[in-house]
Amino acid sequence: MRSALTALGVVIGVAAVVMMTAIGLGAQQQVTSAISGLGSNLLVVTPGAGRGFAAQAAGSGMSLSDRDAAAIRQQVEGVIAVSPAVRGGQQVVAQGANWNTRVEGVTHDYLAARDLSIASGRMFDDREAQQGRKIAVLGQTVADELFPGLDPIGQRVRIGTVPFEVIGVLASKGQSGFGQDQDDIVLTPLQAARSRLFGRRVRGDNVQQIYVKAADEDALYAMEDDVKALLRERHRIAPGADDDFQVQNMASILEAGQKATQTFTVLLAAVAAVSLLVGGVGIMNIMLVSVTERTREIGLRMALGARRSDVLMQFALESVALSLGGGLIGLLIGVSGALLLAKVGQWPAAVPAWAAPVSLGFSVLVGVVFGAYPAWRAARLDPIEALRRE
């Protein structure tokens, strides 16, 4: 019973470290998945002045336009896809069913920029996008809600008050790491959305976003600088003045998110590790008590020929055995707890492959470190004095 209570501190410590690490890594994977779901090697350009009306007073353009997107495609090196976009919430109706969803007016390059693909039908081309054809590509969720069990290709839907023909369905991407349904979307040609759906919000050839896809991540940072320089020139922004646009680099956001969650994971594990140290102190205390209680046994062993190193090794192994046993039980509890949290509590958790060797290794280390002093004391006993002890 005393040994079990002594090992309990290590059990709690190891279980806490494993669970906290699993939760931290799960959060890190969730952030990575959420940002990666937006598209890899991607820049997202949005309008927005840095100093209120200062930029406008200086003569800078306050909006992004089709012409900005065309200039980026033609003049920035490393670009493989550019899609201007407008977006907003709309009610979509078909066959008596209706569904509120996100509608985006885009060009053909949108699929490449956002790493999307077509499951059935086709995507509209750039000519159709510029002509403003009333055609639409549905996300899988929208297709399932409006046409359960039916093929939506060729069917008609009403977006707001405007009829559109369905020409394609996107391949499913599932939920993002932030819990957003990435399949709850409808894509329409840019000009159709701008003139027929969002006319009050978007004027002329203005757009709300420009998606810019780079060939690879190495080219993304240089491309970001080139896009900023080009737009500043096009918008006649004076040197030293704030941009009237913002460029979001998905790689930078992903890197920042990963660093934040890594720090979070380390802090959680460090806090949990304190309880493991407390367990080590408990082992040292109980081993010191054991040395005192077994003084005559130690003296008898030495009198029968046992060397000091033999006694040292005996107590060191007992300490390691206590700690390792507690570590093994703690590992099982920690892994089970993390998996239970992930399943029942919908909390992101990921148990790394190195959890078992590292946690058991630390358990052995705790046993060695905190069992060293009691073992040394046992080995230093005088056998004659030890045999005299009652």
LOLO-25174 format. One record per residue (C-alpha): residue number from 1; residue in one letter; x, y, z. Coordinates in nm, 2 decimals, padded with zeros to 4 digits. Layout:
     n   res        X        Y        Z
   NUM     A        X        Y        Z
...
This chain:
     n   res        X        Y        Z
     1     M    00.00    00.00    00.00
     2     R    00.28    00.24    00.09
     3     S    00.46    00.17   -00.24
     4     A    00.14    00.22   -00.43
     5     L    00.08    00.56   -00.26
     6     T    00.44    00.66   -00.33
     7     A    00.41    00.57   -00.70
     8     L    00.08    00.77   -00.72
     9     G    00.27    01.10   -00.75
    10     V    00.45    00.97   -01.06
    11     V    00.13    00.82   -01.20
    12     I   -00.04    01.16   -01.18
    13     G    00.27    01.35   -01.31
    14     V    00.31    01.13   -01.62
    15     A   -00.06    01.12   -01.69
    16     A   -00.08    01.50   -01.67
    17     V    00.22    01.55   -01.90
    18     V    00.09    01.31   -02.16
    19     M   -00.26    01.46   -02.16
    20     M   -00.14    01.82   -02.17
    21     T    00.10    01.74   -02.45
    22     A   -00.17    01.56   -02.64
    23     I   -00.41    01.85   -02.60
    24     G   -00.14    02.10   -02.71
    25     L   -00.05    01.90   -03.02
    26     G   -00.41    01.86   -03.10
    27     A   -00.46    02.23   -03.09
    28     Q   -00.16    02.28   -03.31
    29     Q   -00.29    02.03   -03.57
    30     Q   -00.63    02.21   -03.56
    31     V   -00.47    02.55   -03.63
    32     T   -00.26    02.40   -03.91
    33     S   -00.56    02.23   -04.06
    34     A   -00.78    02.54   -04.04
    35     I   -00.52    02.77   -04.21
    36     S   -00.42    02.51   -04.47
    37     G   -00.78    02.46   -04.56
    38     L   -00.78    02.82   -04.69
    39     G   -00.53    02.72   -04.95
    40     S   -00.16    02.66   -04.95
    41     N    00.10    02.90   -05.09
    42     L   -00.17    03.17   -05.10
    43     L   -00.19    03.54   -05.06
    44     V   -00.53    03.71   -04.99
    45     V   -00.55    04.08   -05.08
    46     T   -00.83    04.28   -04.93
    47     P   -00.91    04.65   -04.94
    48     G   -00.85    04.86   -04.62
    49     A   -00.69    05.20   -04.54
    50     G   -00.43    05.22   -04.27
    51     R   -00.50    05.57   -04.16
    52     G   -00.87    05.63   -04.22
    53     F   -00.90    05.90   -04.48
    54     A   -00.54    06.00   -04.49
    55     A   -00.47    05.78   -04.79
    56     Q   -00.78    05.89   -04.97
    57     A   -00.69    06.25   -04.91
    58     A   -00.35    06.18   -05.07
    59     G   -00.53    06.06   -05.39
    60     S   -00.49    05.68   -05.33
    61     G   -00.75    05.44   -05.46
    62     M   -00.95    05.30   -05.18
    63     S   -01.07    04.98   -05.36
    64     L   -00.94    04.67   -05.53
    65     S   -01.05    04.61   -05.89
    66     D   -01.04    04.36   -06.17
    67     R   -00.76    04.57   -06.32
    68     D   -00.55    04.52   -06.00
    69     A   -00.60    04.14   -06.03
    70     A   -00.50    04.15   -06.40
    71     A   -00.19    04.36   -06.32
    72     I   -00.08    04.11   -06.06
    73     R   -00.13    03.82   -06.30
    74     Q    00.07    03.99   -06.57
    75     Q    00.35    04.16   -06.38
    76     V    00.43    03.96   -06.07
    77     E    00.67    03.67   -06.11
    78     G    00.58    03.33   -05.96
    79     V    00.21    03.36   -05.98
    80     I    00.02    03.06   -06.11
    81     A   -00.34    03.16   -06.03
    82     V   -00.52    03.49   -05.96
    83     S   -00.89    03.52   -05.88
    84     P   -01.07    03.84   -05.79
    85     A   -01.38    03.77   -05.58
    86     V   -01.69    03.92   -05.42
    87     R   -01.89    03.74   -05.15
    88     G   -02.19    03.75   -04.93
    89     G   -02.46    03.55   -04.76
    90     Q   -02.76    03.46   -04.97
    91     Q   -03.07    03.24   -04.96
    92     V   -03.07    02.96   -05.22
    93     V   -03.40    02.80   -05.32
    94     A   -03.47    02.49   -05.53
    95     Q   -03.76    02.25   -05.56
    96     G   -03.93    02.39   -05.25
    97     A   -03.62    02.36   -05.04
    98     N   -03.42    02.66   -04.93
    99     W   -03.08    02.71   -04.77
   100     N   -02.88    03.01   -04.64
   101     T   -02.52    02.98   -04.76
   102     R   -02.21    03.18   -04.86
   103     V   -02.21    03.28   -05.23
   104     E   -01.88    03.39   -05.39
   105     G   -01.84    03.54   -05.73
   106     V   -01.51    03.43   -05.87
   107     T   -01.31    03.34   -06.19
   108     H   -01.20    03.00   -06.31
   109     D   -00.86    03.04   -06.13
   110     Y   -01.04    03.02   -05.79
   111     L   -01.02    02.64   -05.79
   112     A   -00.65    02.64   -05.83
   113     A   -00.60    02.92   -05.58
   114     R   -00.80    02.75   -05.31
   115     D   -00.69    02.39   -05.38
   116     L   -01.05    02.29   -05.48
   117     S   -01.17    02.04   -05.74
   118     I   -01.49    01.95   -05.92
   119     A   -01.67    01.62   -05.82
   120     S   -01.92    01.63   -06.10
   121     G   -02.01    01.86   -06.39
   122     R   -01.76    02.14   -06.46
   123     M   -01.63    02.48   -06.35
   124     F   -01.72    02.79   -06.55
   125     D   -01.44    02.94   -06.76
   126     D   -01.31    03.29   -06.77
   127     R   -01.52    03.39   -07.07
   128     E   -01.84    03.29   -06.88
   129     A   -01.72    03.47   -06.57
   130     Q   -01.67    03.80   -06.76
   131     Q   -02.00    03.76   -06.95
   132     G   -02.18    03.72   -06.63
   133     R   -02.36    03.39   -06.72
   134     K   -02.62    03.29   -06.47
   135     I   -02.46    02.96   -06.39
   136     A   -02.34    02.82   -06.05
   137     V   -02.12    02.55   -05.89
   138     L   -02.26    02.41   -05.56
   139     G   -02.06    02.30   -05.26
   140     Q   -02.15    01.94   -05.15
   141     T   -02.35    02.06   -04.84
   142     V   -02.57    02.29   -05.05
   143     A   -02.62    02.02   -05.32
   144     D   -02.72    01.77   -05.05
   145     E   -02.96    02.01   -04.89
   146     L   -03.13    02.13   -05.21
   147     F   -03.12    01.81   -05.41
   148     P   -03.11    01.51   -05.16
   149     G   -03.04    01.19   -05.36
   150     L   -03.06    01.37   -05.69
   151     D   -02.81    01.49   -05.95
   152     P   -02.81    01.87   -05.94
   153     I   -02.64    01.92   -06.27
   154     G   -02.87    02.10   -06.51
   155     Q   -03.11    02.19   -06.24
   156     R   -03.21    02.55   -06.16
   157     V   -03.17    02.73   -05.83
   158     R   -03.27    03.07   -05.72
   159     I   -03.01    03.28   -05.55
   160     G   -03.18    03.56   -05.38
   161     T   -03.43    03.65   -05.65
   162     V   -03.22    03.55   -05.95
   163     P   -03.24    03.21   -06.13
   164     F   -02.91    03.02   -06.19
   165     E   -02.84    02.69   -06.37
   166     V   -02.62    02.44   -06.18
   167     I   -02.33    02.32   -06.39
   168     G   -02.11    02.16   -06.13
   169     V   -02.06    02.03   -05.78
   170     L   -01.74    02.08   -05.58
   171     A   -01.55    01.79   -05.43
   172     S   -01.61    01.78   -05.05
   173     K   -01.35    01.93   -04.82
   174     G   -01.53    01.88   -04.49
   175     Q   -01.50    02.10   -04.19
   176     S   -01.21    02.34   -04.14
   177     G   -01.01    02.32   -03.82
   178     F   -01.22    02.61   -03.69
   179     G   -01.54    02.41   -03.74
   180     Q   -01.66    02.59   -04.05
   181     D   -01.83    02.38   -04.32
   182     Q   -01.61    02.43   -04.62
   183     D   -01.87    02.27   -04.84
   184     D   -02.14    02.52   -04.75
   185     I   -02.07    02.75   -05.05
   186     V   -02.20    02.84   -05.40
   187     L   -01.97    02.97   -05.67
   188     T   -02.10    03.20   -05.95
   189     P   -01.92    03.39   -06.23
   190     L   -01.77    03.71   -06.09
   191     Q   -01.97    03.95   -06.31
   192     A   -02.30    03.78   -06.24
   193     A   -02.25    03.80   -05.87
   194     R   -02.13    04.16   -05.89
   195     S   -02.42    04.29   -06.11
   196     R   -02.71    04.06   -06.01
   197     L   -02.65    03.96   -05.64
   198     F   -02.42    04.22   -05.47
   199     G   -02.48    04.53   -05.68
   200     R   -02.55    04.75   -05.37
   201     R   -02.23    04.65   -05.20
   202     V   -01.99    04.63   -05.50
   203     R   -01.97    04.91   -05.76
   204     G   -01.82    04.90   -06.11
   205     D   -01.53    04.66   -06.14
   206     N   -01.45    04.66   -05.77
   207     V   -01.38    04.34   -05.58
   208     Q   -01.37    04.25   -05.22
   209     Q   -01.07    04.01   -05.23
   210     I   -00.80    03.89   -05.47
   211     Y   -00.66    03.54   -05.42
   212     V   -00.31    03.50   -05.55
   213     K   -00.15    03.15   -05.57
   214     A    00.23    03.11   -05.57
   215     A    00.41    02.82   -05.74
   216     D    00.57    02.72   -05.41
   217     E    00.61    02.85   -05.05
   218     D    00.97    02.97   -05.12
   219     A    00.84    03.22   -05.38
   220     L    00.55    03.33   -05.16
   221     Y    00.74    03.59   -04.95
   222     A    00.91    03.75   -05.24
   223     M    00.58    03.76   -05.43
   224     E    00.41    03.93   -05.13
   225     D    00.66    04.21   -05.15
   226     D    00.61    04.24   -05.53
   227     V    00.23    04.25   -05.49
   228     K    00.26    04.53   -05.23
   229     A    00.50    04.73   -05.44
   230     L    00.28    04.69   -05.75
   231     L   -00.05    04.79   -05.58
   232     R    00.12    05.09   -05.41
   233     E    00.23    05.21   -05.75
   234     R   -00.11    05.15   -05.91
   235     H   -00.29    05.33   -05.63
   236     R   -00.04    05.62   -05.63
   237     I    00.04    05.58   -05.26
   238     A    00.31    05.83   -05.15
   239     P    00.63    05.70   -04.99
   240     G    00.58    05.66   -04.62
   241     A    00.20    05.66   -04.64
   242     D    00.00    05.36   -04.53
   243     D   -00.12    05.10   -04.78
   244     D   -00.49    05.12   -04.87
   245     F   -00.50    04.74   -04.89
   246     Q   -00.39    04.45   -04.68
   247     V   -00.20    04.14   -04.79
   248     Q   -00.25    03.82   -04.58
   249     N    00.02    03.56   -04.63
   250     M   -00.12    03.22   -04.54
   251     A    00.23    03.08   -04.48
   252     S    00.31    03.36   -04.23
   253     I   -00.02    03.31   -04.05
   254     L    00.04    02.93   -04.04
   255     E    00.39    02.98   -03.90
   256     A    00.27    03.23   -03.63
   257     G   -00.02    02.99   -03.54
   258     Q    00.22    02.70   -03.51
   259     K    00.46    02.89   -03.29
   260     A    00.18    03.00   -03.06
   261     T    00.05    02.65   -03.02
   262     Q    00.40    02.51   -02.97
   263     T    00.45    02.76   -02.69
   264     F    00.11    02.67   -02.54
   265     T    00.21    02.30   -02.56
   266     V    00.54    02.35   -02.38
   267     L    00.38    02.56   -02.11
   268     L    00.11    02.30   -02.05
   269     A    00.37    02.02   -02.03
   270     A    00.60    02.22   -01.80
   271     V    00.31    02.29   -01.55
   272     A    00.22    01.92   -01.56
   273     A    00.59    01.82   -01.51
   274     V    00.58    01.99   -01.17
   275     S    00.36    01.72   -01.04
   276     L    00.61    01.46   -01.17
   277     L    00.89    01.63   -00.97
   278     V    00.66    01.62   -00.66
   279     G    00.62    01.24   -00.72
   280     G    01.00    01.22   -00.73
   281     V    01.03    01.38   -00.39
   282     G    00.77    01.13   -00.26
   283     I    00.99    00.85   -00.38
   284     M    01.29    00.99   -00.21
   285     N    01.11    01.03    00.12
   286     I    00.98    00.68    00.12
   287     M    01.32    00.53    00.02
   288     L    01.48    00.72    00.31
   289     V    01.22    00.57    00.54
   290     S    01.29    00.23    00.39
   291     V    01.66    00.26    00.45
   292     T    01.60    00.35    00.82
   293     E    01.35    00.06    00.86
   294     R    01.58   -00.19    00.69
   295     T    01.91   -00.09    00.86
   296     R    01.96   -00.44    01.02
   297     E    01.89   -00.61    00.68
   298     I    02.15   -00.39    00.52
   299     G    02.40   -00.47    00.80
   300     L    02.33   -00.84    00.76
   301     R    02.38   -00.84    00.39
   302     M    02.71   -00.66    00.43
   303     A    02.82   -00.90    00.70
   304     L    02.75   -01.19    00.46
   305     G    02.98   -01.03    00.20
   306     A    02.76   -00.78    00.01
   307     R    02.97   -00.49   -00.12
   308     R    02.86   -00.13   -00.08
   309     S    02.80   -00.11   -00.46
   310     D    02.56   -00.41   -00.42
   311     V    02.35   -00.22   -00.16
   312     L    02.37    00.10   -00.37
   313     M    02.24   -00.09   -00.68
   314     Q    01.96   -00.26   -00.48
   315     F    01.81    00.06   -00.35
   316     A    01.86    00.24   -00.68
   317     L    01.68   -00.04   -00.86
   318     E    01.39   -00.03   -00.61
   319     S    01.35    00.34   -00.67
   320     V    01.36    00.30   -01.04
   321     A    01.11    00.02   -01.03
   322     L    00.87    00.23   -00.82
   323     S    00.90    00.52   -01.06
   324     L    00.88    00.31   -01.38
   325     G    00.58    00.13   -01.26
   326     G    00.41    00.46   -01.18
   327     G    00.52    00.59   -01.52
   328     L    00.37    00.30   -01.70
   329     I    00.03    00.33   -01.53
   330     G    00.04    00.71   -01.58
   331     L    00.11    00.66   -01.95
   332     L   -00.19    00.44   -01.99
   333     I   -00.41    00.68   -01.80
   334     G   -00.28    00.98   -01.99
   335     V   -00.34    00.82   -02.33
   336     S   -00.68    00.70   -02.24
   337     G   -00.78    01.04   -02.10
   338     A   -00.66    01.22   -02.41
   339     L   -00.85    00.99   -02.64
   340     L   -01.16    01.02   -02.42
   341     L   -01.14    01.40   -02.43
   342     A   -01.11    01.39   -02.81
   343     K   -01.41    01.16   -02.85
   344     V   -01.65    01.27   -02.58
   345     G   -01.55    01.64   -02.52
   346     Q   -01.48    01.71   -02.89
   347     W   -01.15    01.85   -02.77
   348     P   -00.86    01.83   -03.02
   349     A   -00.60    01.58   -02.89
   350     A   -00.32    01.40   -03.06
   351     V   -00.10    01.15   -02.88
   352     P    00.25    01.16   -03.04
   353     A    00.44    00.84   -03.11
   354     W    00.72    00.95   -02.88
   355     A    00.49    00.98   -02.58
   356     A    00.56    00.63   -02.45
   357     P    00.94    00.62   -02.47
   358     V    00.98    00.98   -02.35
   359     S    00.74    00.94   -02.05
   360     L    00.89    00.61   -01.95
   361     G    01.24    00.75   -01.99
   362     F    01.16    01.04   -01.77
   363     S    01.01    00.80   -01.51
   364     V    01.34    00.61   -01.50
   365     L    01.53    00.94   -01.47
   366     V    01.31    01.05   -01.18
   367     G    01.37    00.72   -01.01
   368     V    01.75    00.74   -01.06
   369     V    01.78    01.11   -00.95
   370     F    01.55    01.09   -00.65
   371     G    01.66    00.74   -00.55
   372     A    02.03    00.83   -00.56
   373     Y    02.06    00.99   -00.22
   374     P    01.87    00.71   -00.03
   375     A    02.08    00.45   -00.21
   376     W    02.40    00.63   -00.12
   377     R    02.29    00.65    00.25
   378     A    02.22    00.28    00.25
   379     A    02.56    00.20    00.10
   380     R    02.74    00.42    00.35
   381     L    02.60    00.24    00.66
   382     D    02.86    00.08    00.89
   383     P    02.76   -00.30    00.90
   384     I    02.86   -00.33    01.27
   385     E    02.65   -00.03    01.38
   386     A    02.37   -00.14    01.15
   387     L    02.35   -00.49    01.32
   388     R    02.33   -00.32    01.66
   389     R    02.02   -00.13    01.56
   390     E    01.69   -00.26    01.69
